[in-house]
Amino acid sequence: MDSAREDGAAVFAEPGLPVTPGWTAGLSLATLAVFMAFMTPIQILLPLQLEHIDPHDKNAALSLVTGLGALVAVVANPLAGAWSDRTTSRFGRRRPWILGGALAGAAGLAVTAAQHTVAGVAVGWCLAQAGLNAMLAGVTTPVADRVPLAQRAQVSGWTGLMQSFGLVLGALITALLITGVRSGYATLAVLTVALALPFVLRHGEPALPRELRPAFDARAFARSFWVSPRRHPDFGWAWLTRFMINLGNALGTLYLFYFLADAVHYGDPGTGVLILTVVYTLCAAATAIPVGVLSDRAGRRKTFVVACSLVMAAAALLLALLHTWPSALAAAAVLGAGYGIYLAVDQALVTQVLPEAADRAKDLGVINIANSGPQVLAPALASPLIAHLGGYTGLYTAAALVTLAGGLLVRRIRGVA
């Protein structure tokens, strides 16, 4: 039992040893795999597939499929995280879920590719979301498990950048190298597994001793997903901050295609969105790592979150006030720079407000609802905002206000500088 306690201490202890560049690169590749598999179907493959299946109601079909997938994500991510926390495999708690989730997600993508009805696509995409969210639970937690505070924002910057690079790389692969929806899904399925392998095979982690895994109680397990904001106020404020900033970002990016077509009158709005996405991603890359280093050295998080909200709100106001292509390019650059700051610092901040070391993956899964929830809520809010509050000016003004409110709420966190 003494040996089990020593092993448990290694699992639950606050990390002190720096992680290597190879460790960060492996985790970043696995994160890239997840978000490329998430975002490329949503942005490219599902719209093409559903347009072929049901050209007259393609928008409603896409909303149905992506909405159901988002609901699966809201449930699957914290659930997989909770089971990851209880995993006693000799390979550790996270790596089995990364590899198993990658394989299940790849299988779901293959099922989706073979469908010829909206219902079939919905089932396949929900299967893919379940597997990919299990993988996501595995790749988000190692930062809290293994990275010391002095490196945490820098490592979070690298992994956070993979969210944006996943969309750009997926778009480039499907646009330049792959022809056809099925081959696109197949390529994503292979890459999802291949990019997960370097981290899974090369970087070990302490195993959880069976003696330290709590006995399973269904009611207690279900209750554990409610993290009381009264008992853990910093966790609650961090969750709300992330929800608001992500909602503002979702409102700002959701209708870019229609904004370019209807307000800017850009000739090829599809190409325009790709150009804006590349500009956004490059500017996020320019700020994420340097700001992560600054945050780690200063030991401060909240100041940078407030700064990112101000920068992102300014970008949204630029879109609200000026409906021209140059202003859209400038807004993409400013929004990307602000989001790069957010990607690095917010994830580091969140890892510092987790209630229990034994529940890190489950609690990060609850936090991740603040990422997926806005993707469900934003379409419901955006349409009435455009219809009743001044069109795109009203939409982007609302995005600015929501983002700014989220940034200011971070100041309510007391346990993090």
Residue, then its C-alpha position, 0 to 999 in steps of 0.5 A: m500500500d505504501s508503494a501505491r501511495e507513492d505511485g498515487a502521489a506521482v499521479f496527483a502531484e503538482p508537476g515540477l519537472p519541465v517538459t521537453p520540446g519533443w513532449t510539447a510537439g507530440l501533444s501539439l500534433a495530437t491536438l492538431a489531429v483532433f481539431m482537423a478532424f472536428m473542423t474540416p467536416i463542419q466547414i467543408l465536407l458536411p456542407l458538400q455531402l449534404e448539398h448533394i443529398d438534399p440540395h433544397d434543404k441543405n442549410a436545415a440539414l447542416s444545422l441538424v447534423t452539426g447541432l446533434g453533433a454538438l450535443v454529443a460533444v457536450v456529453a461525451n467530453p466530460l464523461a470521457g474525462a471522468w472515465s480517464d481519471r479512473t483509468t488504471s491502465r499500465f500505460g497511464r490514464r490519458r494515452p489509452w483515451i487518446l489512441g482509443g478516441a482517435l480510432a473511434g473518431a476515425a471509424g465515425l468519419a468512415v461511417t459518415a463518408a458512406q452515408h446517403t441520407v441526412a439521418g445516416v450522416a447525422v448518426g455517423w457524425c455523432l459517432a465521430q463526435a463521441g470518439l473525437n471528444a474522448m480523444l479531446a479529453g485525453v489531449t487537453t489534460p496532460v497540460a494540467d498533469r505534467v506541465p509546471l506553472a512556469q511553462r504552462a502558458q507557453v505549452s498552452g499556446w502551442t496546443g491552442l494554435m493547433q485549433s486554428f491550424g487544424l481548420v487551415l490545414g484541413a481546408l488546404i488538404t481538401a482543396l488542393l490534394i483531395t478530390g471528393v468527399r469520401s476521400g476527404y473523410a478517409t484522409l482525415a481518418v488516417l491523419t487522426v490516428a497517425l498524428a496521435l501516435p507520436f505522443v502515445l508511443r513515445h511519452g509515458e505517464p504514471a499509472l493510477p494504482r488500482e488501490l487509489r481508484p475510488a469505488f464506483d457509485a452511479r449516483a456519486f459519479a453523476r453528481s460529480f459533473w456538477v461543480s458548485p460555483r459556490r464551493h469553487p467560485d474561481f472555477g465558476w468564473a473561469w467557466l463563464t469567462r471562457f463561455m462569453i469569450n467563445l460566444g463572442n468569437a462564434l458570433g464574430t465568425l459564424y456569418l462571415f460568408y454571408f457578411l462578405a457576400d451581402a454587406v462587403h459584396y466580395g466577388d467570391p465569398g468562399t475564397g474570402v473566408l479562406i483568406l480571412t481564416v489564414v490571416y486570422t491564424l497567422c496573427a494568432a500564431a504571432t501572439a500566442i507563443p510570445v504572450g505565453v512566454l511573457s505570462d509564464r515569466a510574469g506569473r500573471r494570467k488575468t491581465f492578458v485575458v482582459a487584454c485579449s478581450l479588448v483586442m477582440a472587441a475592437a475587431a468586432l467593432l471594426l466589422a460593425l462600423l466598416h463593411t469593406w474588404p480592407s476593413a475585414l482583412a484588418a479585423a481578421a488580423v486584430l481578431g486573430a492577434g487577440y485570440g492568440i493571446y486568449l489561446a495561450v493564457d486562458q488554458a493555463l489559467v483554467t488549469q490553475v482553478l481545477p478543484e481536485a487533482a484526481d478529477r482533472a480530466k472530468d473538470l476540464g471536460v466540464i470547462n470544455i462545455a464552454n467551448s462547444g456550448p457557444q457553437v450551439l447558442a450562436p446560430a440561435l442568437a445571430s439570426p434575430l440579432i441580424a433581423h431585429l438589431g441593425g443587421y451585421t452592425g447589430l451582430y458585430t456590436a453584440a459580439a464586441l459587448v459579449t467578448l468584453a463582458g467575458g474579459l472583465l469577468v475574469r477579474r472576479i477570479r481570486g486564486v490566480a494573479 
